[in-house]
Amino acid sequence: MVGPIGTPPQLVNLLPATSVSAIWPTDFQGCIISSDPNVISDPVNCPELRGGLFSSASVTDSSFQAVSASNGDGYFSLPFSSSQQSQGYNGTAIVGTDTIVLTLKSGTPKLSGQTIASNLATLPYLGMFGLTGYASHVNSTSEADMTKAPLQALKDGGTISAYSYGYTAGRHYTPVPELLSLTFGGYDANRGAVTEDSAISATFNSDWQRDLVVIIKGITIDGAPVEGLDDGIPNVFIDSLIPEIWLPESTCQAFERAFNLVWNETFQYYLVNDSQHDQMLKDGKTVTFTLAGNRTAGAPTVDIEMPYGAFDQALQYPLANIEDGSTSYRYFPLKRASGSDQYTLGRTFLQEAYLTADYGNSKFFLSKAKPLDGAATDLRCIGCKKSGLSTGAIAGIAVAAAAVVLMIAAFFFWRWKKKRDIRKLRAELQLTSRNSIGGTTIQEDDPSNNFEFFKPTIPAEEEVKPELDGSSAIPAGFVHNPVYRKAPSRR
């Protein structure tokens, strides 16, 4: 493996996030554990629940630099979109740069100068590994201050040949759980597809903060169509940052009738008791989403089938007023959207769907997620003429992981309102695996851009040409680069 430079190395679990472009580990301040009765304490297993914590205070690298924001506290707002904020996502982070290594395997390439946001918020509760191709900025929008997303860094460093990735969240409910599959630079043909007969395709939405948008043409529950969807549900965002599926209230009511669900106004969840759960298992109903890439008459569609097992999930601390780290409540991961900007197909949906995003050509593909069935990976480039990738084309990263795991060895902070002057990076993040974590793969393909961290107040004013390697043209619509702004308050 590539040895860590900073000491001591820190391991954290991260989930792939299709709407994030940087690395968001959970900050050590995200868990407050105290025996003082006057202190509101998190459960003692909070660090484990949050996938491990990152602490810049434990880094001993001599190049470590802390930065204070203009209000003096050094905290920055995470760049959630307005729709994500309306869904309850809002928080602060300490921001800096570091080097990451994607696996412990010898020869794995380093990605230097990556933006790291040490997350202090409770939502998302787990850390995130950004998959988008957009770059990040801290306070400034100049090219000198731009930090490449992991996807762009892999491409520009020659590890992959294309600005693309393929992803499915895996299935937790199958007799043998199917771990996630993540491929950089292409897709795994044994888990998903990009051909017209098996997948739909769509160009990226003009709103770069909601780029992966599809049309729900119809929904059936155990073969019975949900009424009121003659015109479909437009502009539904695919976002693995969000765990649930967010649909119009009238559509949710169809689910209520079909599954005997009751909306809990206090907790804002569909809680499921044991008798409901047993009945749902007995009924074995399947929900089918029929999706299209655009509203054109006769546009190709794909059916994504979701058995009840995909909806059989649990709430844990700190959700639903749970106060300890061992209690959990069953719930049905469906949410009532208050407006069209909240329509979302989250990680629950991506258990059964395979997403391939091609930032080089500003388009994406969506297909059914194929079951593992013990098949080996079949890594392919989008549009490649040959059936697969050569050994040299594969990045050699095939990690068994249900979440992406990073070893953070050091953390360099951004300087306030100054050009980024990253000295030789001495720190190292490492992507590693655990027995409880599932399939991650890296491979090659074609060029693209970068995205988010401290979002711009007005996106049009924050447009910056991405740093490309010069081997390809700049794809239309990919010059938006979110900027990390100082937070108005610490938390």
C-alpha positions in Angstrom: 0.0 0.0 0.0 1.0 3.6 -0.2 2.0 4.4 3.3 0.4 7.3 5.2 2.5 10.4 5.6 0.6 12.2 8.4 0.3 10.5 11.8 -1.8 9.0 13.1 -4.0 7.8 10.2 -7.7 8.1 10.8 -10.3 5.7 9.3 -13.8 6.9 8.4 -16.6 5.3 6.5 -18.1 7.4 3.7 -21.2 6.8 1.5 -21.0 7.7 -2.3 -22.9 11.0 -2.8 -24.1 11.7 -6.4 -24.8 15.4 -5.5 -21.4 16.1 -3.8 -18.0 16.7 -5.3 -15.6 16.5 -2.4 -14.9 14.5 0.8 -17.1 15.0 3.8 -15.9 13.0 6.8 -17.7 13.6 10.2 -15.8 15.9 12.4 -14.9 14.7 16.0 -17.2 17.5 17.2 -20.1 15.7 15.6 -20.2 13.4 18.7 -20.4 14.9 22.2 -20.0 12.2 24.8 -20.2 13.4 28.4 -21.2 12.1 31.8 -22.1 15.6 32.9 -25.9 15.6 33.5 -25.9 19.2 32.4 -24.5 18.3 28.9 -26.7 16.8 26.2 -24.6 13.8 25.3 -24.6 11.6 22.3 -24.6 7.8 22.8 -21.3 6.3 23.7 -21.3 4.4 20.3 -21.8 7.7 18.4 -18.4 7.5 16.6 -19.3 4.0 15.3 -22.8 5.0 14.3 -21.4 7.9 12.3 -18.8 5.7 10.6 -15.8 7.0 12.4 -14.7 10.6 13.2 -12.0 12.8 11.8 -10.0 15.0 14.1 -7.6 17.6 12.7 -6.3 18.2 16.3 -4.7 14.7 16.2 -2.7 15.5 13.1 1.0 16.1 13.8 2.1 17.0 10.3 4.2 20.2 10.3 2.3 21.6 7.4 -1.0 21.6 9.1 -2.7 25.0 8.9 -5.9 26.0 10.6 -7.8 29.0 9.1 -10.4 31.3 10.7 -13.4 32.7 8.8 -14.1 36.4 8.9 -16.3 36.0 12.0 -13.4 34.4 13.7 -14.7 30.9 14.4 -13.4 29.1 11.2 -16.7 27.4 10.3 -18.2 27.2 6.8 -21.6 26.4 5.4 -21.9 23.1 3.6 -23.1 23.8 0.0 -26.5 22.1 0.1 -28.9 23.2 -2.7 -32.0 25.0 -1.8 -34.1 21.9 -2.3 -31.8 19.8 0.0 -32.0 22.6 2.6 -35.8 22.4 2.4 -35.5 18.6 3.1 -33.7 19.3 6.4 -30.0 19.4 5.3 -28.2 22.4 6.6 -24.9 22.5 8.5 -21.4 23.7 8.9 -17.9 22.2 8.4 -14.2 22.9 8.8 -12.7 23.0 5.3 -9.3 22.2 4.0 -7.3 20.2 1.5 -5.6 16.8 1.7 -4.3 13.9 -0.3 -6.4 10.7 -0.5 -5.4 7.2 -1.6 -8.3 5.1 -2.8 -7.2 1.7 -1.4 -4.5 0.1 0.7 -3.4 -1.8 -2.4 0.2 -1.2 -3.4 0.6 1.3 -6.3 -2.9 2.9 -5.8 -2.7 6.4 -7.1 -2.8 9.4 -4.8 -5.2 12.3 -5.3 -3.6 15.4 -4.0 -5.2 18.7 -3.2 -8.7 17.3 -2.5 -11.2 19.5 -0.7 -12.1 18.0 2.7 -15.1 19.3 4.7 -15.0 18.0 8.3 -18.8 17.9 8.8 -20.3 19.1 12.1 -23.9 18.6 11.1 -26.2 15.7 12.0 -27.6 15.4 8.5 -26.2 13.7 6.7 -25.3 11.5 9.7 -22.6 9.5 7.8 -19.7 11.0 5.9 -20.0 11.4 2.2 -17.6 10.7 -0.8 -18.5 13.1 -3.7 -19.0 11.5 -7.1 -19.8 14.5 -9.3 -17.4 16.0 -11.8 -17.6 19.6 -10.6 -14.8 21.4 -8.8 -14.9 23.1 -5.4 -13.9 26.5 -4.2 -13.5 28.1 -0.8 -14.6 31.7 -0.6 -13.1 32.6 -4.0 -14.2 31.6 -7.5 -10.8 32.1 -9.2 -9.3 29.2 -11.1 -6.3 29.5 -8.8 -8.5 28.5 -5.9 -10.3 25.7 -7.6 -9.9 22.1 -6.2 -10.6 19.2 -8.5 -13.3 16.7 -7.6 -12.0 13.1 -7.1 -13.5 12.1 -10.4 -11.6 14.9 -12.3 -8.4 14.2 -10.4 -8.5 10.6 -11.3 -9.0 11.5 -15.0 -6.4 14.3 -15.1 -3.9 12.0 -13.3 -4.3 9.3 -15.9 -5.9 6.8 -13.6 -9.1 6.7 -15.6 -9.7 7.7 -19.2 -13.1 9.3 -18.9 -15.1 11.6 -16.6 -17.7 9.1 -15.7 -18.8 6.7 -13.0 -21.3 3.8 -12.5 -23.0 3.2 -9.2 -25.7 1.2 -7.5 -26.3 1.2 -3.7 -26.5 -2.5 -3.2 -29.3 -4.6 -1.6 -29.4 -5.1 2.1 -32.5 -7.3 2.2 -31.4 -10.2 0.0 -30.5 -13.6 1.7 -26.8 -12.7 0.9 -26.6 -8.9 1.0 -25.4 -7.4 -2.3 -22.8 -4.8 -1.6 -22.6 -1.5 -3.5 -20.8 -1.3 -6.8 -18.9 1.9 -7.6 -16.9 2.2 -10.8 -14.9 5.3 -11.8 -14.2 5.9 -15.5 -17.0 3.7 -16.9 -19.5 1.2 -15.6 -19.8 -2.5 -14.6 -21.8 -4.3 -17.3 -22.6 -7.1 -14.8 -24.4 -4.6 -12.5 -25.9 -2.1 -15.0 -26.4 -1.1 -18.7 -26.2 1.9 -21.0 -27.6 0.4 -24.2 -31.0 1.7 -25.5 -32.7 -1.7 -25.1 -31.8 -1.8 -21.4 -31.5 1.8 -20.1 -32.8 5.3 -20.6 -30.5 8.2 -21.2 -30.9 11.9 -20.5 -28.8 15.1 -20.8 -27.9 16.8 -17.6 -30.4 19.3 -16.3 -29.6 23.0 -16.8 -29.8 23.4 -13.0 -26.4 22.0 -12.1 -27.5 21.5 -8.5 -30.2 19.1 -9.8 -28.4 17.6 -12.8 -29.6 14.0 -12.7 -33.3 14.6 -13.4 -35.8 12.0 -14.8 -39.6 11.8 -15.4 -41.7 9.3 -13.5 -44.2 8.3 -16.2 -46.1 5.9 -14.0 -46.1 3.9 -10.8 -47.7 0.5 -10.2 -48.1 -1.2 -6.8 -48.5 -4.9 -7.2 -49.6 -4.4 -10.8 -52.3 -1.7 -9.9 -51.5 1.7 -11.4 -51.3 4.7 -9.1 -54.0 7.1 -10.2 -53.4 10.8 -11.0 -50.1 10.3 -12.9 -51.4 10.8 -16.4 -48.9 13.7 -16.9 -46.2 11.9 -14.9 -44.1 13.4 -12.2 -41.5 15.8 -13.8 -38.1 16.8 -12.6 -37.4 14.0 -10.2 -33.8 14.3 -8.9 -31.6 11.2 -8.4 -29.6 11.9 -5.2 -27.8 9.3 -3.1 -27.2 11.9 -0.4 -30.9 11.5 0.5 -32.0 8.1 1.8 -35.7 8.3 1.1 -38.0 8.7 -1.9 -39.8 12.0 -2.0 -43.0 12.2 -4.0 -46.2 14.4 -4.1 -48.5 13.9 -1.2 -51.3 12.5 -3.4 -48.9 9.8 -4.7 -47.8 9.0 -1.1 -51.4 8.5 -0.2 -51.6 5.7 -2.8 -48.8 4.0 -1.0 -50.6 4.6 2.3 -53.6 2.7 1.0 -51.6 -0.1 -0.6 -49.3 -0.8 2.4 -51.6 0.4 5.2 -49.1 3.1 6.1 -49.8 5.9 8.6 -48.0 9.2 8.4 -46.5 10.3 11.7 -46.9 14.1 11.9 -44.6 14.4 14.9 -41.7 12.6 13.4 -42.5 13.2 9.8 -42.0 9.5 8.9 -44.0 6.5 8.0 -43.3 4.3 11.0 -44.0 0.6 10.7 -45.0 -1.6 13.6 -44.4 -5.4 13.8 -47.9 -6.4 12.7 -47.7 -4.1 9.7 -44.2 -5.4 8.9 -45.4 -9.0 9.1 -48.4 -8.3 6.8 -46.2 -6.6 4.2 -43.8 -9.5 4.2 -46.8 -11.8 3.7 -48.3 -9.7 0.9 -44.9 -9.4 -0.9 -46.0 -6.4 -3.0 -43.7 -4.9 -5.6 -43.6 -1.2 -6.6 -42.6 -0.5 -10.2 -41.4 2.9 -11.3 -41.6 3.6 -15.0 -39.1 6.3 -15.9 -38.2 8.3 -18.9 -35.3 10.7 -19.7 -37.5 13.4 -21.2 -41.1 14.3 -21.8 -41.0 13.6 -25.6 -43.9 11.5 -26.8 -42.7 7.9 -27.3 -39.5 8.5 -25.3 -37.9 5.2 -24.2 -38.7 4.1 -20.7 -37.3 1.7 -18.1 -39.1 -0.1 -15.3 -37.4 -0.3 -11.9 -39.0 -2.9 -9.7 -38.8 -2.5 -5.9 -40.0 -5.4 -3.7 -41.1 -4.6 -0.1 -37.7 -5.7 1.2 -36.2 -2.6 -0.4 -38.5 -0.5 1.7 -37.9 -2.4 5.0 -35.6 0.0 6.7 -34.9 1.3 10.2 -34.5 4.6 11.9 -31.7 5.0 14.4 -30.3 7.8 16.6 -30.7 10.8 16.3 -33.8 10.5 14.2 -37.4 10.2 15.5 -36.4 11.4 19.0 -34.4 8.2 19.6 -32.0 9.0 22.5 -29.7 6.0 22.5 -27.5 4.1 20.1 -29.2 0.7 20.3 -32.9 1.6 19.7 -34.3 1.5 16.2 -37.7 1.8 14.6 -38.9 0.2 11.4 -40.0 2.7 8.8 -41.1 3.0 5.2 -38.6 5.3 3.4 -41.1 7.5 1.6 -41.5 11.2 2.2 -44.2 13.7 1.4 -42.7 16.5 -0.8 -44.0 20.0 -0.2 -43.1 21.1 -3.7 -41.7 19.9 -7.0 -38.2 21.0 -6.0 -38.2 18.2 -3.4 -39.1 15.3 -5.8 -36.2 12.9 -5.2 -35.2 9.3 -5.8 -32.7 8.6 -3.1 -30.5 5.8 -1.9 -33.5 3.5 -1.3 -34.3 3.7 -5.1 -30.7 3.1 -6.0 -30.8 -0.3 -4.5 -32.7 -1.4 -7.5 -31.3 1.0 -10.1 -27.9 1.4 -11.7 -26.8 5.0 -12.5 -24.0 5.8 -15.0 -23.1 9.5 -15.2 -20.9 10.7 -18.1 -19.6 14.2 -17.3 -17.6 14.2 -20.5 -20.8 14.2 -22.6 -23.2 15.9 -20.1 -25.5 12.9 -20.0 -26.4 10.0 -17.8 -28.0 6.5 -18.1 -30.3 4.6 -15.8 -31.0 0.9 -15.9 -32.1 -1.9 -13.6 -29.5 -3.0 -11.1 -28.5 -6.5 -12.1 -28.2 -9.1 -9.2 -24.7 -10.1 -8.4 -25.2 -13.9 -8.9 -21.5 -14.4 -8.2 -20.5 -12.8 -11.5 -17.1 -11.2 -11.9 -17.0 -7.5 -12.8 -17.2 -6.6 -16.4 -15.7 -3.1 -16.6 -16.5 -1.1 -19.7 -16.0 2.4 -21.1 -19.1 4.2 -22.3 -19.1 4.0 -26.1 -16.0 1.8 -26.3 -16.0 -0.5 -29.3 -14.4 -3.4 -27.6 -16.2 -5.5 -25.0 -14.3 -4.5 -22.0 -11.3 -2.6 -20.6 -7.8 -3.8 -20.9 -5.8 -4.6 -17.7 -4.0 -1.3 -18.1 -7.3 0.6 -18.4 -8.5 -0.6 -15.0 -7.5 1.5 -12.0 -7.1 -1.7 -10.0 -9.4 -0.6 -7.3 -11.9 -3.3 -6.4 -12.7 -2.9 -2.7 -15.4 -4.9 -0.9 -17.2 -2.0 0.8 -20.8 -1.2 1.6 -19.6 2.3 2.1 -16.5 4.1 0.9 -13.9 4.0 3.6 -11.2 6.6 3.9 -8.0 6.7 5.9 -7.3 10.3 6.7 -3.7 10.9 7.5 -3.6 14.6 7.5 -5.6 17.7 6.8 -4.5 21.0 5.3 -6.8 24.0 5.8 -7.5 26.7 3.2 -6.3 30.2 3.9 -8.9 32.9 4.2 -9.6 34.7 0.9 -6.2 34.0 -0.5 -5.1 32.0 -3.5 -4.6 28.4 -2.7 -0.9 27.8 -2.3 -0.8 24.1 -1.5 2.7 23.1 -0.6 3.8 19.6 -1.1 1.0 17.6 0.4 2.2 15.4 3.2 -1.1 14.0 4.3 -2.9 11.0 3.0 -6.5 9.7 2.9 -6.9 6.1 2.2 -9.9 4.2 0.9 -10.0 0.8 2.6 -12.5 -1.9 3.1 -14.4 -3.8 5.8 -16.2 -7.1 5.9 -19.4 -5.2 6.4 -18.9 -2.9 3.4 -19.4 -3.7 -0.3 -18.0 -3.6 -3.9 -16.1 -0.6 -5.0 -14.4 -0.4 -8.4 -12.4 2.1 -10.3 -11.8 2.2 -14.0 -11.4 4.5 -17.0 -13.1 6.6 -19.6 -13.4 10.3 -20.7 -13.3 14.0 -19.6 -15.6 16.4 -17.6 -15.8 19.1 -14.9 -16.3 19.7 -11.2 -18.8 20.5 -8.5 -19.7 21.6 -5.1 -18.7 22.4 -1.6 -19.4 25.9 -0.5 -22.1 26.7 -2.9 -22.2 30.1 -4.8 -24.9 32.5 -3.8 -25.7 33.1 -7.4 -24.5 30.2 -9.6 -24.1 32.3 -12.7 -21.6 34.5 -10.9 -19.6 31.5 -9.8 -18.9 30.0 -13.2 -15.3 29.0 -13.7 -13.8 27.0 -16.5 -12.8 23.6 -15.2 -9.1 22.6 -15.2 -9.0 20.0 -17.9 -6.0 18.2 -19.2 -6.4 19.6 -22.7 -7.3 16.2 -24.3 -10.9 17.0 -24.7 -13.4 19.9 -25.2 -15.2 21.4 -22.3 -18.7 19.9 -22.1 -21.6 22.4 -22.2 -23.0 23.2 -18.8 -20.1 22.1 -16.6 -18.5 25.3 -15.5 -20.5 25.7 -12.2 -18.2 25.5 -9.2 -19.8 25.8 -5.8 -18.0 27.9 -3.2 -17.7 27.3 0.5 -18.8 30.4 2.3 -18.3 31.3 6.0 -21.1 30.0 8.1 -23.4 32.6 9.8 -23.1 30.6 13.0 -21.3 27.6 14.2 -24.0 25.0 14.1 
